[in-house]
């Protein structure tokens, strides 16, 4: 069975992990600091503007915490991972659920900016970036869990709002050994506050903090993966192009949107034959999924018609780097006969 997604780890990652083991220092240390600065360089930020943490969810919680979300209304898309809701609850915020825009998996920014939300969490779903320049006076948390490497207006995603967060879970654009996350900001004072929160032990005060640290082993793997990321992005784009050239109806950034450079975290087709396509692919040894099922919506689907429509008309195809051209061509042919 061809999986829906698969991490791209090999000898380089194993060597990096082995180097850390042999060093005798496994916990947060020099590798973590080097990984933070490497991501800053990739994004075009000054060194010191990133904090590595234990997961993308931890990064999101810390973003909310540092922006003072406790007691504040926080807008989030109903069409999203439950981690957003959980992080808001942990930070003591008041969630305000919002629909997606029509025909897009991304949040309806106009609805978000007209809502009473003071903070907005805006994910770039499936690697499709969105322009957040019209968010007005809202405090933006740019959720780049699925869009590491994408660009808007020539800049990497994660730099449009007050804070950007990334996930390095096993099946994201890259991984730091299964789990891990990063928080970045142009505002060094926010980064420093989060770093202080992460350093929970042996402090000469009684401030409340928590252990959200990344290990050096994770960071060593992450550094290798970050070097390989441009190749991952290129390979995913090549597979996506095979699907495009087969005529599949794929979700994508606006056709004429200058400066939008998506990454192909997902290859999601629009179809009214969801079940038939999933069955046909499974019978041909291919695992595809509905990217977000109706029961996974964070609110009642009847109240969020665009998000509800997405749950009923989308199928996500394999697009991971190790997928071969031949496999992609066969997947496209199978889907084309039904879509």
C-alpha positions in Angstrom: 0.0 0.0 0.0 1.3 3.4 -1.0 0.8 5.6 2.2 -0.8 8.9 2.1 2.2 10.5 3.6 5.7 9.4 4.8 8.7 11.2 6.4 11.8 11.5 4.3 14.6 10.4 6.7 17.7 8.5 5.9 21.4 8.1 6.5 22.1 11.8 7.1 19.5 12.1 9.8 20.8 8.8 11.4 24.4 10.2 11.4 23.2 13.4 13.0 21.4 11.6 15.8 24.4 9.3 16.3 26.7 12.3 16.6 24.5 13.7 19.4 24.4 10.4 21.2 28.2 10.1 21.0 28.6 13.6 22.3 27.0 12.6 25.7 24.7 15.7 25.6 21.2 14.8 24.6 19.0 17.6 26.1 18.6 21.1 24.9 22.0 22.6 24.0 24.2 23.7 21.1 22.3 21.8 18.5 19.0 23.5 19.4 20.6 27.0 19.3 22.1 26.1 15.9 18.8 24.9 14.6 17.1 28.1 15.7 19.6 30.3 13.9 19.4 28.1 10.8 15.7 28.6 10.6 16.2 32.3 11.0 18.6 32.3 8.1 16.2 30.3 5.9 13.3 32.8 6.7 15.5 35.9 6.4 15.3 36.9 10.0 18.2 38.0 12.2 19.8 35.3 14.4 18.1 35.0 17.8 14.5 35.6 16.5 13.4 32.0 16.8 12.7 29.6 19.7 12.7 25.9 19.3 10.1 24.0 21.3 8.7 20.5 21.8 5.9 20.7 19.3 3.9 22.9 17.0 1.1 23.0 19.5 3.5 24.2 22.2 4.6 26.9 19.8 1.0 27.9 19.3 0.3 28.0 23.0 3.4 30.1 23.6 2.3 32.5 20.9 -1.0 33.0 22.5 0.6 33.3 26.0 3.1 35.9 24.9 0.3 38.0 23.2 -1.7 37.9 26.4 -4.6 35.8 25.1 -6.0 35.1 28.5 -9.5 36.5 28.6 -9.3 37.8 25.1 -11.4 36.7 22.1 -9.3 34.6 19.7 -10.5 34.0 16.1 -9.7 30.6 14.5 -11.0 28.7 11.5 -13.5 25.9 12.1 -11.7 24.0 9.3 -8.5 23.3 11.1 -6.6 20.9 13.5 -8.0 20.6 17.0 -4.6 21.8 18.3 -5.7 25.4 17.7 -8.7 25.0 19.9 -6.7 23.2 22.6 -4.0 25.9 22.6 -6.6 28.6 23.0 -8.2 26.7 26.0 -4.7 26.2 27.6 -4.0 30.0 27.2 -7.3 31.0 28.7 -8.6 32.6 25.5 -12.2 32.9 24.3 -12.5 31.0 20.9 -14.4 32.6 18.0 -15.0 30.1 15.3 -14.8 31.4 11.7 -15.6 30.0 8.3 -13.3 29.5 5.4 -13.5 31.6 2.3 -15.6 30.3 -0.5 -13.6 27.7 -2.5 -10.5 27.9 -0.3 -9.4 25.9 2.7 -8.1 29.1 4.3 -9.8 31.3 6.9 -12.3 34.0 5.6 -10.1 37.0 6.5 -12.9 39.5 5.9 -15.0 37.7 8.4 -12.1 37.4 10.8 -11.3 41.1 10.7 -15.0 42.2 11.2 -15.4 39.8 14.2 -14.7 40.8 17.8 -11.6 38.7 17.9 -8.5 40.6 19.1 -6.1 37.8 18.1 -6.5 35.8 14.9 -4.8 32.4 14.2 -4.4 32.1 10.5 -3.2 28.8 9.1 -1.9 28.5 5.5 -3.9 25.2 4.9 -2.3 22.5 2.7 0.7 24.8 1.9 -1.5 27.3 0.1 -0.4 30.7 1.4 -2.7 33.6 2.0 -2.1 37.4 2.1 -2.7 38.7 5.6 -2.0 42.4 4.9 -5.7 43.3 5.2 -6.0 42.1 8.8 -6.2 45.6 10.2 -5.4 46.1 13.8 -5.8 42.4 14.8 -2.9 40.6 16.4 -1.9 37.8 14.0 -0.5 34.4 14.7 0.6 33.0 11.4 0.2 29.2 11.6 2.8 27.8 9.2 2.5 24.1 10.3 1.7 23.2 6.7 3.4 25.9 4.8 7.1 26.0 5.7 8.9 27.4 2.6 5.9 29.0 1.0 6.0 32.7 0.1 3.7 35.7 -0.1 5.0 38.8 -1.8 8.4 37.3 -2.0 8.7 36.6 1.8 8.4 33.3 3.5 5.2 32.6 5.4 5.5 33.3 9.1 6.6 36.9 8.8 3.3 38.7 8.2 2.0 38.8 11.7 3.1 39.4 15.2 4.2 35.7 15.6 4.8 32.8 13.2 4.7 29.2 14.3 5.9 26.0 12.7 5.5 22.3 13.3 8.1 19.6 12.6 5.8 16.6 13.2 6.7 13.4 11.4 4.6 14.1 8.3 5.0 17.9 7.9 7.2 19.5 5.2 10.2 18.5 7.4 10.6 16.8 10.7 12.8 17.1 13.8 12.6 13.4 14.6 8.8 13.0 14.9 7.9 16.0 17.0 9.1 19.6 17.5 8.1 23.2 16.7 9.4 26.7 16.4 8.2 30.2 17.1 9.5 33.2 15.3 8.9 37.0 15.4 10.3 40.2 14.1 9.8 41.5 17.7 12.8 40.3 19.7 11.1 41.1 23.0 8.4 38.5 22.2 11.0 35.9 21.3 13.0 36.6 24.5 9.8 36.3 26.6 9.0 32.9 25.1 12.6 31.8 25.5 12.5 32.8 29.2 9.2 30.8 29.6 10.9 27.7 28.1 13.8 27.9 30.5 11.8 26.5 33.4 14.4 25.2 35.9 17.0 26.6 38.3 15.6 30.1 38.1 16.1 32.7 40.8 12.5 33.8 40.9 9.1 32.2 41.4 7.6 33.0 38.0 5.6 30.1 36.5 7.2 28.5 33.5 6.9 25.1 31.8 9.2 22.6 30.1 8.6 23.0 26.3 12.2 22.3 25.4 13.4 20.5 22.3 16.2 18.0 22.6 19.6 18.3 20.9 18.9 15.0 19.1 15.7 16.4 17.6 17.5 19.6 16.6 20.3 17.7 14.9 17.8 15.8 12.8 15.9 19.1 12.2 19.1 20.8 10.9 19.7 18.0 8.4 16.0 18.2 7.3 16.2 22.0 6.9 19.1 21.6 4.6 17.2 19.1 2.6 13.9 21.1 2.6 14.5 22.9 -0.8 14.8 19.4 -2.4 11.6 18.2 -0.6 9.8 21.3 -1.9 11.0 20.7 -5.4 10.1 17.1 -5.4 6.6 17.7 -4.0 6.1 20.4 -6.7 7.1 17.8 -9.4 4.5 15.3 -8.2 1.9 18.1 -7.9 2.6 19.0 -11.5 2.0 15.4 -12.7 -1.4 15.7 -11.1 -2.0 19.1 -12.7 -1.0 17.9 -16.1 -3.4 15.0 -15.8 -6.2 17.6 -15.5 -7.1 16.9 -11.8 -9.1 19.7 -10.2 -6.6 20.7 -7.5 -6.9 23.3 -4.8 -4.2 25.9 -5.3 -3.3 29.6 -4.7 -5.1 32.2 -6.9 -4.0 31.8 -10.5 -3.1 35.4 -11.1 -1.9 36.2 -7.5 1.6 37.7 -7.9 4.0 36.8 -5.3 2.2 33.7 -4.1 4.5 30.6 -4.0 2.8 27.6 -2.4 4.5 24.5 -1.2 2.8 21.2 -1.9 2.2 19.9 1.6 -1.1 18.4 0.3 -2.4 17.6 -3.2 -6.1 18.1 -2.6 -8.7 17.6 -5.4 -12.2 18.9 -5.5 -14.7 16.2 -6.4 -18.3 15.2 -5.7 -17.3 11.5 -5.9 -15.3 11.3 -2.7 -16.2 7.8 -1.6 -15.8 6.3 -5.1 -12.3 7.8 -5.5 -11.2 6.7 -2.0 -12.4 3.2 -2.7 -10.9 3.0 -6.2 -7.5 4.2 -4.9 -7.6 1.7 -2.0 -8.3 -1.1 -4.4 -5.2 -0.1 -6.4 -3.0 0.0 -3.3 -3.1 3.7 -2.6 -4.0 5.4 0.7 -5.8 8.7 0.2 -7.8 10.6 2.8 -10.5 13.3 3.3 -8.1 16.0 4.6 -10.7 17.2 7.2 -13.8 15.1 7.8 -17.1 16.7 8.7 -16.8 15.4 12.3 -13.4 17.0 12.6 -14.8 20.5 12.1 -14.4 22.6 15.3 -18.1 23.7 15.2 -21.5 22.7 13.7 -21.1 22.5 10.0 -24.5 24.0 9.3 -23.1 27.3 10.7 -20.0 27.3 8.5 -21.2 26.4 4.9 -17.9 26.9 3.1 -16.0 24.7 5.6 -18.7 22.1 5.5 -18.6 22.0 1.7 -14.8 21.4 1.9 -15.4 18.3 4.0 -17.7 16.9 1.4 -15.8 17.7 -1.8 -12.1 17.1 -1.1 -9.7 14.1 -1.3 -6.0 14.4 -0.5 -3.6 12.4 -2.7 -0.1 11.2 -1.8 2.5 13.9 -2.6 5.4 13.0 -0.3 9.0 13.2 -1.7 9.7 9.5 -2.0 6.7 8.9 -4.3 7.9 8.0 -7.8 6.8 9.6 -11.0 5.3 6.2 -12.1 3.3 5.9 -8.9 2.0 9.5 -9.3 1.0 8.9 -13.0 -0.9 5.8 -11.9 -2.6 7.6 -9.1 -3.6 10.4 -11.5 -5.0 7.9 -14.0 -7.1 6.2 -11.4 -8.5 9.5 -10.1 -9.0 10.9 -13.6 -11.4 8.1 -14.5 -13.7 9.1 -11.7 -13.3 12.8 -10.9 
